[in-house]
Amino acid sequence: KMLEKSEHHFLMAIDFLDKNPEVEPSNLRAATSNELSRISYYRHDLKKALEYTELGLSSFIHNDKGLANRYYLLSNQATYLEQLNEDERALKTLEQLFEILSKTDSTKVLAVIRIENILQMYINFAIVLNKVKHFSKALEYADVGVSIALNNGILDKLISLWSTTGKIYENIGEDDKAEQYYLKALTVKEESSEFALIEVLTNLGLLYIKKRKFLQSEELI
């Protein structure tokens, strides 16, 4: 019901903007579209979520106050594209995102964008690069993300970064290294989200099956 209520209010805002074109130009439509994309994502409607990010980006107005809106639209778009297995498009979106951050003063970035959201970009980069078999580059982004997470004590992203690193090593064929990273990820499991924990437990369990460690696998899956 909360999602329906929120969606109703955001759709009303879009309708108001459509009927009142004289309203002073702002990024209200872009921000509202982003929120609608998140609602669609929570409903597991990735295509609709992606459509809303495209709507938000097409209506985005470039100004000094728009950095956060554009960042979150692109970040969410990259997530949706990756989960739809549109990896090349996801990679282009992430590159665009990285370019925006690189050209913006870091103090200004951190004033409007949470470090957790910046770390998500590094996670997404590592995941997508791993999927398109650019393994060394994937490890580079994962390593930078790990350093940022450790330096800022953001442990809930650390489990995803280490789990992703494990998956990269597994795809390279270095199963022992992969196991080390999965186990390392579990050292911060108390700080992780349920989704991230399930992911690393599943990855480790499947790796144990591959390595014929059936007893250890049974304890995890």
Secondary structure per residue as TSV (DSSP state, phi and psi in degrees):
chain	resnum	aa	ss	phi	psi
A	1	K	-	360.0	-36.2
A	2	M	H	-63.9	-39.7
A	3	L	H	-63.2	-43.5
A	4	E	H	-63.0	-41.0
A	5	K	H	-65.1	-44.5
A	6	S	H	-63.7	-45.1
A	7	E	H	-58.9	-41.7
A	8	H	H	-59.9	-45.1
A	9	H	H	-65.6	-41.4
A	10	F	H	-67.6	-38.7
A	11	L	H	-66.5	-35.5
A	12	M	H	-63.2	-37.9
A	13	A	H	-64.6	-43.4
A	14	I	H	-61.8	-43.7
A	15	D	H	-61.9	-40.8
A	16	F	H	-60.7	-44.3
A	17	L	H	-65.3	-36.5
A	18	D	H	-65.3	-37.8
A	19	K	H	-87.0	-10.6
A	20	N	-	-130.5	69.4
A	21	P	T	-64.7	-13.7
A	22	E	T	-78.9	-9.3
A	23	V	S	-57.4	139.5
A	24	E	-	-53.3	131.1
A	25	P	-	-54.7	132.1
A	26	S	-	-154.5	179.8
A	27	N	S	-99.7	25.8
A	28	L	H	-62.2	-42.2
A	29	R	H	-63.4	-42.1
A	30	A	H	-63.6	-45.0
A	31	A	H	-65.8	-40.7
A	32	T	H	-66.0	-41.0
A	33	S	H	-62.4	-37.2
A	34	N	H	-64.1	-42.5
A	35	E	H	-64.5	-38.7
A	36	L	H	-66.0	-33.6
A	37	S	H	-65.8	-38.5
A	38	R	H	-67.2	-38.2
A	39	I	H	-63.2	-44.4
A	40	S	H	-62.5	-37.9
A	41	Y	H	-63.4	-44.3
A	42	Y	H	-63.9	-23.7
A	43	R	T	-89.8	5.5
A	44	H	T	65.8	26.1
A	45	D	-	-103.5	81.2
A	46	L	H	-65.8	-37.0
A	47	K	H	-65.6	-41.6
A	48	K	H	-66.4	-40.7
A	49	A	H	-59.6	-43.3
A	50	L	H	-64.1	-41.1
A	51	E	H	-58.6	-41.1
A	52	Y	H	-67.2	-36.7
A	53	T	H	-66.3	-37.1
A	54	E	H	-65.0	-40.0
A	55	L	H	-63.0	-44.1
A	56	G	H	-62.8	-43.6
A	57	L	H	-69.4	-34.1
A	58	S	H	-70.4	-24.8
A	59	S	T	-100.6	2.3
A	60	F	-	-66.3	135.9
A	61	I	-	-108.6	121.8
A	62	H	-	-74.2	116.5
A	63	N	S	-156.5	176.0
A	64	D	T	-64.3	-25.0
A	65	K	T	-93.0	-1.3
A	66	G	-	-94.8	1.2
A	67	L	H	-56.0	-49.6
A	68	A	H	-63.2	-43.6
A	69	N	H	-58.9	-46.5
A	70	R	H	-67.1	-41.2
A	71	Y	H	-59.1	-50.4
A	72	Y	H	-67.6	-35.1
A	73	L	H	-62.9	-46.8
A	74	L	H	-68.3	-40.6
A	75	S	H	-61.7	-46.5
A	76	N	H	-66.2	-39.2
A	77	Q	H	-60.4	-42.6
A	78	A	H	-61.9	-40.9
A	79	T	H	-61.9	-46.3
A	80	Y	H	-65.6	-42.6
A	81	L	H	-62.8	-41.8
A	82	E	H	-63.2	-42.4
A	83	Q	H	-72.3	-20.2
A	84	L	T	-88.9	4.1
A	85	N	T	62.0	27.1
A	86	E	-	-94.6	68.4
A	87	D	H	-68.2	-37.3
A	88	E	H	-65.1	-41.2
A	89	R	H	-66.8	-38.6
A	90	A	H	-62.0	-42.0
A	91	L	H	-64.2	-42.1
A	92	K	H	-63.0	-38.7
A	93	T	H	-66.0	-41.8
A	94	L	H	-65.7	-37.9
A	95	E	H	-64.1	-37.8
A	96	Q	H	-65.4	-41.3
A	97	L	H	-62.8	-45.8
A	98	F	H	-63.9	-38.5
A	99	E	H	-63.4	-40.5
A	100	I	H	-60.8	-45.5
A	101	L	H	-66.1	-38.8
A	102	S	H	-65.2	-30.9
A	103	K	T	-92.4	-0.4
A	104	T	S	-112.8	138.3
A	105	D	-	-54.9	131.2
A	106	S	H	-59.9	-34.4
A	107	T	H	-64.0	-40.9
A	108	K	H	-66.2	-39.9
A	109	V	H	-61.5	-50.7
A	110	L	H	-69.8	-16.4
A	111	A	H	-73.5	-25.2
A	112	V	H	-123.2	-12.5
A	113	I	S	-125.0	127.4
A	114	R	-	-69.9	145.8
A	115	I	H	-59.4	-34.6
A	116	E	H	-56.7	-37.7
A	117	N	H	-74.8	-31.9
A	118	I	H	-68.2	-40.3
A	119	L	H	-62.6	-34.5
A	120	Q	H	-62.0	-32.6
A	121	M	H	-62.8	-43.5
A	122	Y	H	-65.6	-38.3
A	123	I	H	-62.0	-48.0
A	124	N	H	-62.7	-40.5
A	125	F	H	-58.2	-48.5
A	126	A	H	-62.9	-41.4
A	127	I	H	-63.7	-48.7
A	128	V	H	-68.4	-44.4
A	129	L	H	-62.6	-35.5
A	130	N	H	-63.5	-42.5
A	131	K	H	-66.2	-33.2
A	132	V	T	-93.8	12.1
A	133	K	T	67.8	28.0
A	134	H	-	-97.0	71.4
A	135	F	H	-66.4	-43.6
A	136	S	H	-64.4	-39.7
A	137	K	H	-68.1	-37.8
A	138	A	H	-60.9	-42.8
A	139	L	H	-65.2	-36.3
A	140	E	H	-60.3	-48.2
A	141	Y	H	-66.3	-38.7
A	142	A	H	-63.5	-42.2
A	143	D	H	-63.5	-42.5
A	144	V	H	-62.8	-43.3
A	145	G	H	-60.1	-42.9
A	146	V	H	-60.4	-44.3
A	147	S	H	-60.9	-44.7
A	148	I	H	-63.7	-43.9
A	149	A	H	-63.4	-44.2
A	150	L	H	-66.5	-43.7
A	151	N	H	-64.6	-26.7
A	152	N	H	-108.4	4.1
A	153	G	T	65.2	32.5
A	154	I	-	-97.6	83.5
A	155	L	H	-76.6	-23.8
A	156	D	H	-68.7	-23.9
A	157	K	H	-89.4	-20.4
A	158	L	H	-63.3	-40.1
A	159	I	H	-61.9	-39.2
A	160	S	H	-68.4	-40.1
A	161	L	H	-66.2	-44.4
A	162	W	H	-70.2	-37.4
A	163	S	H	-64.3	-42.4
A	164	T	H	-63.9	-40.4
A	165	T	H	-60.7	-41.6
A	166	G	H	-59.4	-42.1
A	167	K	H	-65.0	-38.3
A	168	I	H	-62.8	-47.9
A	169	Y	H	-62.6	-36.0
A	170	E	H	-63.8	-40.8
A	171	N	H	-68.5	-29.0
A	172	I	H	-73.1	-23.2
A	173	G	T	104.7	7.7
A	174	E	-	-97.7	76.0
A	175	D	H	-65.9	-34.1
A	176	D	H	-66.0	-41.3
A	177	K	H	-65.8	-39.9
A	178	A	H	-58.5	-45.1
A	179	E	H	-60.7	-41.4
A	180	Q	H	-59.3	-42.1
A	181	Y	H	-73.1	-36.7
A	182	Y	H	-62.7	-42.9
A	183	L	H	-66.9	-37.0
A	184	K	H	-63.2	-39.9
A	185	A	H	-60.2	-36.5
A	186	L	H	-71.5	-13.7
A	187	T	T	-71.0	-16.0
A	188	V	T	-117.2	25.7
A	189	K	G	-63.2	-27.5
A	190	E	G	-65.0	-23.3
A	191	E	G	-95.7	-1.8
A	192	S	S	-94.4	163.6
A	193	S	-	-76.7	160.9
A	194	E	H	-61.6	-40.0
A	195	F	H	-61.6	-46.9
A	196	A	H	-64.3	-38.8
A	197	L	H	-66.0	-44.1
A	198	I	H	-60.5	-40.9
A	199	E	H	-61.2	-48.2
A	200	V	H	-70.5	-35.9
A	201	L	H	-64.9	-40.5
A	202	T	H	-64.9	-46.3
A	203	N	H	-59.5	-44.3
A	204	L	H	-68.1	-40.9
A	205	G	H	-60.9	-43.7
A	206	L	H	-68.2	-35.6
A	207	L	H	-64.9	-40.5
A	208	Y	H	-62.0	-37.8
A	209	I	H	-62.4	-44.4
A	210	K	H	-61.0	-37.0
A	211	K	T	-88.3	6.8
A	212	R	T	62.5	30.8
A	213	K	-	-97.8	72.5
A	214	F	H	-68.5	-35.8
A	215	L	H	-65.0	-45.1
A	216	Q	H	-63.5	-38.0
A	217	S	H	-63.5	-42.2
A	218	E	H	-61.1	-30.9
A	219	E	H	-72.7	-18.4
A	220	L	H	-105.3	-37.8
A	221	I	-	-95.9	360.0
